[in-house]
Amino acid sequence: MAGITAYGAYIPFNRLERRRLTEAFDEPALPGEKAVANYDEDSVTMAVEAARNCLNGLPPGGLDGVYFATTTPPYREKQSATTIGAALDAPELVRTADFTSTLRAGSAALLAAADTVNSGARSVLVTAADCRPGAAGGQFEQLFGDAAAALVIGKENVLAEIEDSCTVAGDVITQWREAEDRYVRTWEERFVINRGYTPLVAGALTAIAGRNGISPRDIDRLVLSAPSPRYQTAAALSLGFQKQQIQDGLFDTVGIAGAAHAPLMLTAALERAEPGERILLVTFGEGADAILFRVTEKIKQFHPRRNTTAYLQSRKNSMNYQTYLRWKNMLDFEPPRRPDPDRPSAPAMWRNAKNNLAFYGSRCNNCGTPQIPAQRVCVHCRTKDQMSPYRFAGIAARIATYTIDYLTFSQDPPTVFAVIDFAGGGRLLCEMTDCDPAAVAIGMEVEMTFRRLFKAGGIHNYYWKAMPGR
């Protein structure tokens, strides 16, 4: 039986306390804080990080599919799953697909992955991420947060079997964005809940319960996505569930993470799940998906590289509202007094895809010294053209020296550049991110993270940066 064989999550390091919105607009705000993607993060980079946590030593070469779910892809016409697969070093013979334009994209991708596995594929990676925009001063600015989650679907070493699933389609206009819209729009709240959310979710739950002969008391954990925390609780209670069965919606710590919200809650539920428990996942968006899982004994043997609890604890919440607006490109600032960056060359990006996306260097076949960027002549023994590809992603590193630059243009000044030494060999000059410049020190342990360097001419240029370990 197909099911989840691995899971992982990613929550950005930076948080915006919602009281900052009260300070900005002198109006009441929701409690807690929300996760905010750094200026060099987007749905693709977060998806890559969630997938890295999910795979955690599992060979990407064993993947037969990479599916990406989001409502905020970087391109309107260019697949993002291929970029994610390349960053993970997935094989070229892999099926890639983007699922988008609905909040049910995450569950739709999960169900499609299960169908793919049941058709003969070994395993399919499903990753979901979102950075949904909410206009300044609106309710969505308070509710929306940025995050990602990833799941591997397969038939071997299954952690949670998919017992059944059900989909109810409903063409009800609740939340939407036109192609020209920057921010999410919504219909009047009572209509959204009374004619959209409540009947569609109830329909999916009633159908899957009837087919499997179960009732709310047979469910150990209800993972229920909702437009807001009060509607999550109200809907669950009205359907016969108890408060202790409802999975934490992370509203006060992360926010509503769009297509990634339900998968993120599911990963949190799996972290605490016990063998034999049943988990019911329910998503909403132009209909509702209900997926019933049963946890197996294998759940005790799997641990993601970093779980949601660790991400919730590892955070920086000193961000002010002006920085938030800058990172979200919601204010026009005076441009830097220097030429704009040139558009990346498509031929150069193609030639260097393995090095830039999968983060490959080389290792000398004669003396075994790793080096980055890839070299023809070994820096240690001077042997020529005796190199093998060597991947540096995931290898621990330390800062050899660094500089703090207050002059270069940055959306998060000052910029920290560091020379880092990788364990086993290899030295690289790179930019640091998600760090406190005052805390950077020689000898500090760092890890590599996939980020967006810049965008020029409509092309997003991705590479790797160093950050302190979380």
C-alpha positions as a Markdown table, in Angstrom:
| # | Residue | x | y | z |
|---|---|---|---|---|
| 1 | Met | 0.0 | 0.0 | 0.0 |
| 2 | Ala | 1.3 | 3.4 | -0.9 |
| 3 | Gly | 2.0 | 5.9 | 1.8 |
| 4 | Ile | 4.4 | 8.4 | 3.3 |
| 5 | Thr | 8.0 | 7.1 | 3.5 |
| 6 | Ala | 9.7 | 10.4 | 4.6 |
| 7 | Tyr | 8.7 | 13.9 | 5.7 |
| 8 | Gly | 10.3 | 17.2 | 6.4 |
| 9 | Ala | 9.5 | 20.9 | 6.9 |
| 10 | Tyr | 11.0 | 24.3 | 6.6 |
| 11 | Ile | 10.1 | 27.5 | 8.4 |
| 12 | Pro | 12.1 | 30.7 | 7.7 |
| 13 | Phe | 14.4 | 32.0 | 10.4 |
| 14 | Asn | 12.7 | 35.5 | 10.5 |
| 15 | Arg | 9.4 | 36.3 | 12.2 |
| 16 | Leu | 7.3 | 39.4 | 12.3 |
| 17 | Glu | 5.5 | 39.9 | 15.6 |
| 18 | Arg | 2.0 | 41.0 | 14.9 |
| 19 | Arg | 2.2 | 43.8 | 17.4 |
| 20 | Arg | 4.3 | 45.5 | 14.8 |
| 21 | Leu | 1.2 | 45.8 | 12.7 |
| 22 | Thr | -0.6 | 47.5 | 15.6 |
| 23 | Glu | 2.3 | 49.9 | 15.9 |
| 24 | Ala | 2.1 | 50.7 | 12.2 |
| 25 | Phe | -1.6 | 51.1 | 11.8 |
| 26 | Asp | -2.8 | 51.8 | 15.4 |
| 27 | Glu | -5.3 | 49.0 | 15.0 |
| 28 | Pro | -5.8 | 45.7 | 16.9 |
| 29 | Ala | -3.8 | 42.8 | 15.7 |
| 30 | Leu | -3.9 | 39.0 | 16.2 |
| 31 | Pro | -1.7 | 37.5 | 18.8 |
| 32 | Gly | 1.6 | 35.9 | 18.2 |
| 33 | Glu | 3.9 | 36.2 | 15.2 |
| 34 | Lys | 4.2 | 35.0 | 11.6 |
| 35 | Ala | 7.1 | 33.5 | 9.6 |
| 36 | Val | 8.6 | 35.7 | 6.9 |
| 37 | Ala | 10.8 | 34.5 | 4.1 |
| 38 | Asn | 14.0 | 36.4 | 3.8 |
| 39 | Tyr | 14.5 | 38.7 | 0.8 |
| 40 | Asp | 16.6 | 36.0 | -0.9 |
| 41 | Glu | 14.0 | 33.3 | -0.3 |
| 42 | Asp | 11.0 | 32.3 | -2.4 |
| 43 | Ser | 8.7 | 29.3 | -2.8 |
| 44 | Val | 11.4 | 27.4 | -4.7 |
| 45 | Thr | 14.2 | 27.9 | -2.2 |
| 46 | Met | 11.9 | 27.0 | 0.7 |
| 47 | Ala | 10.7 | 23.9 | -1.1 |
| 48 | Val | 14.4 | 22.8 | -1.6 |
| 49 | Glu | 15.1 | 23.2 | 2.1 |
| 50 | Ala | 12.0 | 21.3 | 3.1 |
| 51 | Ala | 13.0 | 18.5 | 0.7 |
| 52 | Arg | 16.5 | 18.4 | 2.0 |
| 53 | Asn | 15.2 | 17.9 | 5.5 |
| 54 | Cys | 12.8 | 15.3 | 4.2 |
| 55 | Leu | 15.4 | 13.2 | 2.3 |
| 56 | Asn | 18.0 | 13.4 | 5.1 |
| 57 | Gly | 20.4 | 10.9 | 3.7 |
| 58 | Leu | 17.9 | 9.2 | 1.3 |
| 59 | Pro | 19.5 | 9.1 | -2.2 |
| 60 | Pro | 17.8 | 11.5 | -4.6 |
| 61 | Gly | 18.7 | 9.2 | -7.4 |
| 62 | Gly | 15.9 | 6.9 | -6.2 |
| 63 | Leu | 13.2 | 9.4 | -6.9 |
| 64 | Asp | 10.9 | 8.8 | -9.9 |
| 65 | Gly | 9.1 | 12.0 | -9.5 |
| 66 | Val | 9.4 | 15.6 | -8.1 |
| 67 | Tyr | 6.1 | 17.4 | -7.6 |
| 68 | Phe | 5.9 | 21.0 | -6.5 |
| 69 | Ala | 2.7 | 22.6 | -5.1 |
| 70 | Thr | 2.4 | 26.4 | -4.6 |
| 71 | Thr | 0.2 | 29.4 | -5.4 |
| 72 | Thr | 3.2 | 31.7 | -5.7 |
| 73 | Pro | 5.6 | 30.3 | -8.3 |
| 74 | Pro | 8.5 | 32.5 | -9.4 |
| 75 | Tyr | 7.4 | 32.2 | -13.0 |
| 76 | Arg | 4.1 | 32.3 | -14.7 |
| 77 | Glu | 5.4 | 30.2 | -17.5 |
| 78 | Lys | 8.3 | 28.0 | -16.5 |
| 79 | Gln | 8.2 | 24.9 | -14.4 |
| 80 | Ser | 9.8 | 25.2 | -11.0 |
| 81 | Ala | 9.8 | 21.4 | -10.1 |
| 82 | Thr | 12.8 | 21.0 | -12.5 |
| 83 | Thr | 14.8 | 23.7 | -10.6 |
| 84 | Ile | 14.0 | 21.9 | -7.3 |
| 85 | Gly | 15.0 | 18.5 | -8.8 |
| 86 | Ala | 18.2 | 20.0 | -10.0 |
| 87 | Ala | 19.1 | 21.6 | -6.6 |
| 88 | Leu | 18.4 | 18.2 | -5.0 |
| 89 | Asp | 20.6 | 16.4 | -7.6 |
| 90 | Ala | 17.6 | 14.3 | -8.7 |
| 91 | Pro | 18.2 | 12.2 | -11.8 |
| 92 | Glu | 17.3 | 13.5 | -15.3 |
| 93 | Leu | 15.0 | 10.5 | -15.8 |
| 94 | Val | 12.4 | 11.9 | -13.3 |
| 95 | Arg | 8.8 | 13.1 | -13.8 |
| 96 | Thr | 8.4 | 16.7 | -12.7 |
| 97 | Ala | 5.2 | 18.6 | -12.3 |
| 98 | Asp | 3.9 | 21.9 | -10.8 |
| 99 | Phe | 0.5 | 22.0 | -9.0 |
| 100 | Thr | -0.7 | 25.5 | -8.6 |
| 101 | Ser | -3.6 | 28.0 | -8.6 |
| 102 | Thr | -5.4 | 26.5 | -5.7 |
| 103 | Leu | -4.9 | 26.1 | -1.9 |
| 104 | Arg | -5.6 | 22.4 | -2.5 |
| 105 | Ala | -2.4 | 22.2 | -4.6 |
| 106 | Gly | -0.5 | 20.4 | -1.8 |
| 107 | Ser | -3.1 | 17.6 | -1.3 |
| 108 | Ala | -3.6 | 17.4 | -5.1 |
| 109 | Ala | 0.1 | 16.8 | -5.6 |
| 110 | Leu | 0.1 | 14.2 | -2.8 |
| 111 | Leu | -2.8 | 12.3 | -4.3 |
| 112 | Ala | -1.2 | 12.5 | -7.8 |
| 113 | Ala | 2.1 | 11.1 | -6.2 |
| 114 | Ala | 0.1 | 8.2 | -4.7 |
| 115 | Asp | -1.4 | 7.4 | -8.1 |
| 116 | Thr | 2.0 | 7.5 | -9.7 |
| 117 | Val | 3.4 | 5.1 | -7.1 |
| 118 | Asn | 0.4 | 2.8 | -7.4 |
| 119 | Ser | 1.1 | 2.8 | -11.2 |
| 120 | Gly | 4.6 | 1.4 | -10.7 |
| 121 | Ala | 6.9 | 4.3 | -9.6 |
| 122 | Arg | 9.3 | 3.6 | -6.7 |
| 123 | Ser | 9.0 | 6.9 | -4.9 |
| 124 | Val | 7.8 | 10.5 | -5.6 |
| 125 | Leu | 8.8 | 13.6 | -3.7 |
| 126 | Val | 6.0 | 16.1 | -3.0 |
| 127 | Thr | 7.1 | 19.5 | -1.8 |
| 128 | Ala | 4.9 | 22.5 | -1.1 |
| 129 | Ala | 5.8 | 26.1 | -0.4 |
| 130 | Asp | 4.1 | 29.4 | -0.4 |
| 131 | Cys | 4.8 | 33.1 | 0.1 |
| 132 | Arg | 1.3 | 34.6 | -0.3 |
| 133 | Pro | 1.1 | 38.4 | -0.5 |
| 134 | Gly | -1.4 | 40.2 | 1.8 |
| 135 | Ala | -2.0 | 43.9 | 1.2 |
| 136 | Ala | -0.8 | 46.3 | 3.9 |
| 137 | Gly | -3.3 | 46.9 | 6.7 |
| 138 | Gly | -5.5 | 44.0 | 5.7 |
| 139 | Gln | -6.5 | 40.8 | 7.4 |
| 140 | Phe | -4.4 | 38.7 | 5.1 |
| 141 | Glu | -1.3 | 40.6 | 6.1 |
| 142 | Gln | -1.9 | 39.4 | 9.7 |
| 143 | Leu | -2.9 | 35.8 | 8.7 |
| 144 | Phe | -0.4 | 34.8 | 6.0 |
| 145 | Gly | 2.9 | 33.3 | 6.8 |
| 146 | Asp | 5.7 | 31.7 | 4.7 |
| 147 | Ala | 6.7 | 28.0 | 5.1 |
| 148 | Ala | 7.3 | 24.7 | 3.2 |
| 149 | Ala | 6.8 | 21.0 | 3.7 |
| 150 | Ala | 7.9 | 17.9 | 1.9 |
| 151 | Leu | 6.7 | 14.3 | 1.8 |
| 152 | Val | 8.0 | 11.2 | -0.1 |
| 153 | Ile | 5.4 | 8.8 | -1.3 |
| 154 | Gly | 6.4 | 5.2 | -1.8 |
| 155 | Lys | 5.6 | 1.5 | -1.0 |
| 156 | Glu | 8.8 | 0.6 | 1.0 |
| 157 | Asn | 9.4 | 1.5 | 4.6 |
| 158 | Val | 6.0 | 3.3 | 4.8 |
| 159 | Leu | 5.6 | 5.5 | 7.9 |
| 160 | Ala | 1.9 | 6.2 | 7.3 |
| 161 | Glu | -0.3 | 4.2 | 4.9 |
| 162 | Ile | -2.9 | 6.0 | 2.7 |
| 163 | Glu | -6.0 | 4.0 | 3.6 |
| 164 | Asp | -8.4 | 6.1 | 1.5 |
| 165 | Ser | -9.0 | 9.5 | 0.0 |
| 166 | Cys | -12.0 | 11.5 | -1.2 |
| 167 | Thr | -12.4 | 14.7 | -3.2 |
| 168 | Val | -15.4 | 17.0 | -3.3 |
| 169 | Ala | -15.2 | 19.6 | -6.1 |
| 170 | Gly | -17.0 | 23.0 | -5.6 |
| 171 | Asp | -16.6 | 26.0 | -7.9 |
| 172 | Val | -17.2 | 28.5 | -5.2 |
| 173 | Ile | -15.3 | 31.8 | -5.4 |
| 174 | Thr | -13.8 | 32.4 | -2.0 |
| 175 | Gln | -10.2 | 33.6 | -2.4 |
| 176 | Trp | -8.6 | 34.4 | -5.7 |
| 177 | Arg | -5.9 | 36.4 | -7.6 |
| 178 | Glu | -6.1 | 37.3 | -11.2 |
| 179 | Ala | -3.0 | 37.2 | -13.3 |
| 180 | Glu | -2.5 | 40.9 | -12.8 |
| 181 | Asp | -3.3 | 40.9 | -9.1 |
| 182 | Arg | -0.5 | 41.3 | -6.6 |
| 183 | Tyr | -2.5 | 40.6 | -3.5 |
| 184 | Val | -5.1 | 37.9 | -2.6 |
| 185 | Arg | -8.7 | 39.0 | -2.7 |
| 186 | Thr | -11.7 | 37.4 | -1.0 |
| 187 | Trp | -15.5 | 37.4 | -1.0 |
| 188 | Glu | -17.5 | 38.4 | 2.1 |
| 189 | Glu | -16.7 | 36.2 | 5.0 |
| 190 | Arg | -20.1 | 34.7 | 5.8 |
| 191 | Phe | -20.5 | 33.5 | 2.2 |
| 192 | Val | -17.0 | 32.0 | 2.2 |
| 193 | Ile | -17.7 | 30.0 | 5.3 |
| 194 | Asn | -21.4 | 29.2 | 4.9 |
| 195 | Arg | -21.5 | 28.4 | 1.2 |
| 196 | Gly | -17.8 | 27.4 | 0.6 |
| 197 | Tyr | -15.7 | 26.1 | 3.5 |
| 198 | Thr | -18.2 | 24.5 | 5.8 |
| 199 | Pro | -20.3 | 22.5 | 3.4 |
| 200 | Leu | -17.4 | 21.4 | 1.2 |
| 201 | Val | -15.3 | 20.2 | 4.2 |
| 202 | Ala | -18.3 | 18.5 | 5.7 |
| 203 | Gly | -19.1 | 16.8 | 2.4 |
| 204 | Ala | -15.6 | 15.4 | 2.1 |
| 205 | Leu | -15.5 | 14.1 | 5.7 |
| 206 | Thr | -19.0 | 12.6 | 5.4 |
| 207 | Ala | -18.0 | 10.7 | 2.2 |
| 208 | Ile | -14.7 | 9.3 | 3.5 |
| 209 | Ala | -16.3 | 8.4 | 6.9 |
| 210 | Gly | -19.2 | 6.6 | 5.1 |
| 211 | Arg | -16.9 | 4.6 | 2.8 |
| 212 | Asn | -14.7 | 3.4 | 5.7 |
| 213 | Gly | -17.2 | 3.0 | 8.4 |
| 214 | Ile | -15.5 | 5.4 | 10.8 |
| 215 | Ser | -16.6 | 8.2 | 13.1 |
| 216 | Pro | -14.7 | 11.2 | 14.7 |
| 217 | Arg | -13.8 | 9.0 | 17.7 |
| 218 | Asp | -11.8 | 6.7 | 15.4 |
| 219 | Ile | -9.5 | 9.6 | 14.4 |
| 220 | Asp | -6.5 | 10.3 | 16.6 |
| 221 | Arg | -5.4 | 13.5 | 14.8 |
| 222 | Leu | -7.4 | 15.8 | 12.6 |
| 223 | Val | -5.2 | 18.0 | 10.3 |
| 224 | Leu | -7.7 | 20.6 | 9.1 |
| 225 | Ser | -6.8 | 23.6 | 7.0 |
| 226 | Ala | -9.0 | 26.6 | 7.5 |
| 227 | Pro | -9.3 | 30.3 | 6.6 |
| 228 | Ser | -8.6 | 31.3 | 10.2 |
| 229 | Pro | -8.1 | 29.7 | 13.6 |
| 230 | Arg | -11.6 | 30.2 | 14.8 |
| 231 | Tyr | -13.1 | 28.5 | 11.8 |
| 232 | Gln | -10.8 | 25.5 | 12.1 |
| 233 | Thr | -12.0 | 24.9 | 15.7 |
| 234 | Ala | -15.6 | 25.7 | 14.9 |
| 235 | Ala | -15.7 | 23.3 | 11.9 |
| 236 | Ala | -14.0 | 20.5 | 13.8 |
| 237 | Leu | -16.3 | 20.7 | 16.8 |
| 238 | Ser | -19.5 | 21.0 | 14.6 |
| 239 | Leu | -18.5 | 17.7 | 12.9 |
| 240 | Gly | -18.1 | 15.8 | 16.2 |
| 241 | Phe | -14.4 | 16.1 | 16.9 |
| 242 | Gln | -12.9 | 17.1 | 20.3 |
| 243 | Lys | -10.4 | 19.9 | 20.8 |
| 244 | Gln | -7.6 | 17.5 | 21.7 |
| 245 | Gln | -8.0 | 15.8 | 18.3 |
| 246 | Ile | -7.3 | 19.0 | 16.3 |
| 247 | Gln | -3.8 | 19.4 | 15.1 |
| 248 | Asp | -2.3 | 22.8 | 16.0 |
| 249 | Gly | -2.8 | 25.1 | 13.0 |
| 250 | Leu | 0.4 | 27.1 | 13.8 |
| 251 | Phe | -1.6 | 30.3 | 13.4 |
| 252 | Asp | 0.2 | 32.0 | 16.3 |
| 253 | Thr | 3.7 | 30.9 | 15.3 |
| 254 | Val | 3.9 | 30.6 | 11.5 |
| 255 | Gly | 0.6 | 31.8 | 10.0 |
| 256 | Ile | -1.4 | 30.4 | 7.1 |
| 257 | Ala | 1.1 | 29.1 | 4.6 |
| 258 | Gly | -1.1 | 28.7 | 1.6 |
| 259 | Ala | -0.8 | 25.4 | -0.3 |
| 260 | Ala | 1.9 | 24.3 | 2.2 |
| 261 | His | -0.2 | 24.9 | 5.3 |
| 262 | Ala | -1.9 | 21.5 | 5.5 |
| 263 | Pro | 1.3 | 19.5 | 4.6 |
| 264 | Leu | 3.2 | 21.5 | 7.2 |
| 265 | Met | 0.6 | 20.6 | 9.9 |
| 266 | Leu | 0.8 | 17.0 | 8.6 |
| 267 | Thr | 4.5 | 16.8 | 9.2 |
| 268 | Ala | 4.1 | 18.2 | 12.7 |
| 269 | Ala | 1.5 | 15.5 | 13.4 |
| 270 | Leu | 3.8 | 12.8 | 12.1 |
| 271 | Glu | 6.5 | 13.9 | 14.4 |
| 272 | Arg | 4.4 | 13.0 | 17.4 |
| 273 | Ala | 2.4 | 10.1 | 15.9 |
| 274 | Glu | 2.4 | 6.6 | 17.4 |
| 275 | Pro | 2.0 | 3.3 | 15.5 |
| 276 | Gly | -1.6 | 2.4 | 14.8 |
| 277 | Glu | -2.9 | 6.0 | 15.0 |
| 278 | Arg | -5.1 | 7.4 | 12.3 |
| 279 | Ile | -4.5 | 10.8 | 10.9 |
| 280 | Leu | -7.2 | 12.6 | 8.8 |
| 281 | Leu | -5.9 | 15.3 | 6.5 |
| 282 | Val | -8.5 | 17.8 | 5.1 |
| 283 | Thr | -7.7 | 20.7 | 2.7 |
| 284 | Phe | -9.9 | 23.3 | 1.2 |
| 285 | Gly | -9.9 | 25.4 | -2.0 |
| 286 | Glu | -12.5 | 25.2 | -4.7 |
| 287 | Gly | -13.5 | 22.0 | -3.1 |
| 288 | Ala | -12.1 | 19.8 | -0.4 |
| 289 | Asp | -9.7 | 16.8 | -0.2 |
| 290 | Ala | -9.8 | 14.3 | 2.6 |
| 291 | Ile | -7.0 | 11.7 | 3.0 |
| 292 | Leu | -7.0 | 9.0 | 5.7 |
| 293 | Phe | -3.6 | 7.8 | 7.0 |
| 294 | Arg | -2.7 | 4.9 | 9.4 |
| 295 | Val | 0.6 | 5.2 | 11.1 |
| 296 | Thr | 2.9 | 2.1 | 11.0 |
| 297 | Glu | 5.7 | 0.8 | 13.3 |
| 298 | Lys | 8.3 | 2.4 | 10.9 |
| 299 | Ile | 7.4 | 5.8 | 12.2 |
| 300 | Lys | 9.7 | 5.2 | 15.2 |
| 301 | Gln | 12.7 | 4.7 | 12.9 |
| 302 | Phe | 12.5 | 7.9 | 10.9 |
| 303 | His | 13.7 | 11.3 | 11.9 |
| 304 | Pro | 13.9 | 14.4 | 9.6 |
| 305 | Arg | 17.1 | 16.3 | 9.6 |
| 306 | Arg | 15.4 | 19.1 | 11.5 |
| 307 | Asn | 11.8 | 19.0 | 12.7 |
| 308 | Thr | 9.1 | 21.7 | 13.0 |
| 309 | Thr | 9.7 | 22.1 | 16.8 |
| 310 | Ala | 13.4 | 22.9 | 16.1 |
| 311 | Tyr | 12.3 | 25.4 | 13.4 |
| 312 | Leu | 9.8 | 27.1 | 15.7 |
| 313 | Gln | 12.4 | 27.5 | 18.4 |
| 314 | Ser | 15.1 | 28.8 | 16.0 |
| 315 | Arg | 14.0 | 32.2 | 15.1 |
| 316 | Lys | 14.7 | 35.9 | 15.0 |
| 317 | Asn | 11.7 | 38.1 | 15.8 |
| 318 | Ser | 13.2 | 41.5 | 16.0 |
| 319 | Met | 12.1 | 42.5 | 12.5 |
| 320 | Asn | 10.4 | 45.9 | 12.2 |
| 321 | Tyr | 7.6 | 46.6 | 9.8 |
| 322 | Gln | 9.7 | 48.7 | 7.4 |
| 323 | Thr | 12.1 | 45.8 | 6.9 |
| 324 | Tyr | 9.0 | 43.5 | 6.2 |
| 325 | Leu | 7.7 | 45.9 | 3.6 |
| 326 | Arg | 11.2 | 46.1 | 2.0 |
| 327 | Trp | 11.5 | 42.3 | 1.8 |
| 328 | Lys | 8.0 | 41.9 | 0.4 |
| 329 | Asn | 8.7 | 44.6 | -2.3 |
| 330 | Met | 5.7 | 46.6 | -1.1 |
| 331 | Leu | 7.5 | 49.9 | -1.0 |
| 332 | Asp | 9.5 | 51.7 | -3.7 |
| 333 | Phe | 12.9 | 52.7 | -2.5 |
| 334 | Glu | 15.5 | 54.8 | -4.2 |
| 335 | Pro | 17.5 | 52.4 | -6.3 |
| 336 | Pro | 21.3 | 51.9 | -5.7 |
| 337 | Arg | 23.5 | 54.4 | -7.6 |
| 338 | Arg | 25.1 | 51.8 | -9.8 |
| 339 | Pro | 24.2 | 49.8 | -12.9 |
| 340 | Asp | 21.5 | 47.2 | -12.7 |
| 341 | Pro | 22.8 | 43.6 | -12.8 |
| 342 | Asp | 22.9 | 42.0 | -16.2 |
| 343 | Arg | 20.4 | 39.4 | -17.1 |
| 344 | Pro | 21.8 | 35.9 | -16.5 |
| 345 | Ser | 23.0 | 34.1 | -19.6 |
| 346 | Ala | 20.8 | 31.1 | -20.4 |
| 347 | Pro | 23.8 | 29.2 | -22.0 |
| 348 | Ala | 26.0 | 29.9 | -19.0 |
| 349 | Met | 23.3 | 28.8 | -16.6 |
| 350 | Trp | 22.9 | 25.6 | -18.7 |
| 351 | Arg | 26.6 | 24.9 | -18.7 |
| 352 | Asn | 27.0 | 25.5 | -14.9 |
| 353 | Ala | 23.7 | 24.0 | -13.8 |
| 354 | Lys | 25.3 | 21.1 | -12.0 |
| 355 | Asn | 27.7 | 23.3 | -10.1 |
| 356 | Asn | 25.3 | 26.2 | -9.3 |
| 357 | Leu | 22.1 | 24.3 | -8.5 |
| 358 | Ala | 23.3 | 20.9 | -7.2 |
| 359 | Phe | 26.4 | 22.6 | -5.7 |
| 360 | Tyr | 29.1 | 20.4 | -7.2 |
| 361 | Gly | 32.8 | 20.9 | -7.1 |
| 362 | Ser | 35.5 | 18.4 | -7.9 |
| 363 | Arg | 37.8 | 15.9 | -6.0 |
| 364 | Cys | 41.2 | 14.9 | -7.1 |
| 365 | Asn | 41.5 | 11.3 | -8.1 |
| 366 | Asn | 45.2 | 11.3 | -7.2 |
| 367 | Cys | 45.3 | 12.8 | -3.7 |
| 368 | Gly | 41.5 | 12.9 | -2.8 |
| 369 | Thr | 41.4 | 16.7 | -2.2 |
| 370 | Pro | 38.0 | 18.3 | -2.7 |
| 371 | Gln | 37.9 | 21.7 | -4.2 |
| 372 | Ile | 35.3 | 24.3 | -5.2 |
| 373 | Pro | 34.7 | 25.6 | -7.8 |
| 374 | Ala | 35.5 | 22.6 | -9.9 |
| 375 | Gln | 39.1 | 22.7 | -11.1 |
| 376 | Arg | 41.2 | 21.0 | -13.8 |
| 377 | Val | 44.4 | 21.2 | -11.9 |
| 378 | Cys | 44.5 | 20.0 | -8.3 |
| 379 | Val | 45.4 | 22.8 | -5.8 |
| 380 | His | 47.2 | 20.3 | -3.6 |
| 381 | Cys | 49.2 | 17.8 | -5.8 |
| 382 | Arg | 49.0 | 19.7 | -9.1 |
| 383 | Thr | 47.7 | 16.7 | -11.0 |
| 384 | Lys | 45.9 | 17.8 | -14.2 |
| 385 | Asp | 42.5 | 16.6 | -15.5 |
| 386 | Gln | 42.2 | 13.8 | -12.9 |
| 387 | Met | 39.0 | 15.0 | -11.2 |
| 388 | Ser | 35.7 | 13.5 | -10.2 |
| 389 | Pro | 32.5 | 15.4 | -9.4 |
| 390 | Tyr | 32.1 | 16.1 | -5.7 |
| 391 | Arg | 28.9 | 17.5 | -4.1 |
| 392 | Phe | 29.4 | 20.0 | -1.3 |
| 393 | Ala | 25.7 | 20.4 | -0.2 |
| 394 | Gly | 25.2 | 19.0 | 3.3 |
| 395 | Ile | 29.0 | 19.1 | 4.2 |
| 396 | Ala | 29.8 | 20.9 | 7.4 |
| 397 | Ala | 32.0 | 24.0 | 7.1 |
| 398 | Arg | 33.7 | 26.7 | 9.2 |
| 399 | Ile | 34.4 | 30.3 | 8.7 |
| 400 | Ala | 38.1 | 30.9 | 7.9 |
| 401 | Thr | 37.8 | 34.7 | 7.6 |
| 402 | Tyr | 35.0 | 37.2 | 6.8 |
| 403 | Thr | 34.3 | 40.9 | 6.1 |
| 404 | Ile | 31.2 | 43.0 | 6.8 |
| 405 | Asp | 30.4 | 45.3 | 3.9 |
| 406 | Tyr | 28.3 | 48.4 | 4.7 |
| 407 | Leu | 28.7 | 49.8 | 1.1 |
| 408 | Thr | 27.3 | 47.2 | -1.2 |
| 409 | Phe | 23.6 | 47.4 | -1.9 |
| 410 | Ser | 21.5 | 44.9 | 0.1 |
| 411 | Gln | 17.9 | 44.6 | 1.2 |
| 412 | Asp | 19.2 | 43.5 | 4.6 |
| 413 | Pro | 22.4 | 45.5 | 5.2 |
| 414 | Pro | 25.1 | 45.1 | 6.1 |
| 415 | Thr | 26.2 | 42.2 | 3.9 |
| 416 | Val | 28.5 | 39.6 | 5.3 |
| 417 | Phe | 31.0 | 37.8 | 3.0 |
| 418 | Ala | 32.9 | 34.8 | 4.4 |
| 419 | Val | 35.6 | 32.5 | 3.3 |
| 420 | Ile | 34.6 | 29.0 | 4.5 |
| 421 | Asp | 36.5 | 25.8 | 4.7 |
| 422 | Phe | 34.6 | 22.6 | 4.2 |
| 423 | Ala | 35.2 | 19.5 | 6.3 |
| 424 | Gly | 37.6 | 17.3 | 4.4 |
| 425 | Gly | 38.8 | 20.1 | 2.0 |
| 426 | Gly | 37.5 | 22.8 | -0.2 |
| 427 | Arg | 37.4 | 26.6 | 0.3 |
| 428 | Leu | 34.8 | 29.0 | -1.0 |
| 429 | Leu | 34.2 | 32.7 | -0.8 |
| 430 | Cys | 30.4 | 33.2 | -0.4 |
| 431 | Glu | 27.7 | 35.4 | 1.0 |
| 432 | Met | 26.1 | 34.7 | 4.4 |
| 433 | Thr | 22.4 | 34.9 | 5.2 |
| 434 | Asp | 20.1 | 34.6 | 8.2 |
| 435 | Cys | 22.9 | 35.7 | 10.5 |
| 436 | Asp | 23.6 | 38.4 | 13.0 |
| 437 | Pro | 26.7 | 40.3 | 11.7 |
| 438 | Ala | 27.8 | 41.0 | 15.3 |
| 439 | Ala | 27.8 | 37.3 | 16.1 |
| 440 | Val | 29.9 | 36.2 | 13.1 |
| 441 | Ala | 33.3 | 34.9 | 14.1 |
| 442 | Ile | 36.2 | 33.0 | 12.7 |
| 443 | Gly | 35.8 | 29.3 | 13.4 |
| 444 | Met | 32.0 | 29.5 | 13.5 |
| 445 | Glu | 30.2 | 26.4 | 12.1 |
| 446 | Val | 28.0 | 27.2 | 9.1 |
| 447 | Glu | 25.9 | 25.2 | 6.7 |
| 448 | Met | 24.9 | 25.8 | 3.1 |
| 449 | Thr | 21.4 | 26.8 | 2.1 |
| 450 | Phe | 19.8 | 27.3 | -1.3 |
| 451 | Arg | 18.9 | 30.9 | -2.1 |
| 452 | Arg | 18.0 | 33.3 | -4.8 |
| 453 | Leu | 20.9 | 35.6 | -5.6 |
| 454 | Phe | 19.0 | 38.1 | -7.7 |
| 455 | Lys | 16.5 | 38.6 | -10.5 |
| 456 | Ala | 17.3 | 40.4 | -13.7 |
| 457 | Gly | 15.5 | 40.6 | -17.0 |
| 458 | Gly | 12.8 | 38.4 | -15.6 |
| 459 | Ile | 15.2 | 35.5 | -14.8 |
| 460 | His | 15.8 | 34.2 | -11.3 |
| 461 | Asn | 19.4 | 33.3 | -10.5 |
| 462 | Tyr | 19.8 | 30.7 | -7.7 |
| 463 | Tyr | 22.9 | 29.7 | -5.8 |
| 464 | Trp | 24.0 | 28.6 | -2.3 |
| 465 | Lys | 24.8 | 30.8 | 0.7 |
| 466 | Ala | 26.3 | 30.0 | 4.1 |
| 467 | Met | 24.3 | 30.5 | 7.3 |
| 468 | Pro | 24.9 | 29.6 | 11.0 |
| 469 | Gly | 23.5 | 26.2 | 11.9 |
| 470 | Arg | 19.9 | 26.3 | 13.1 |
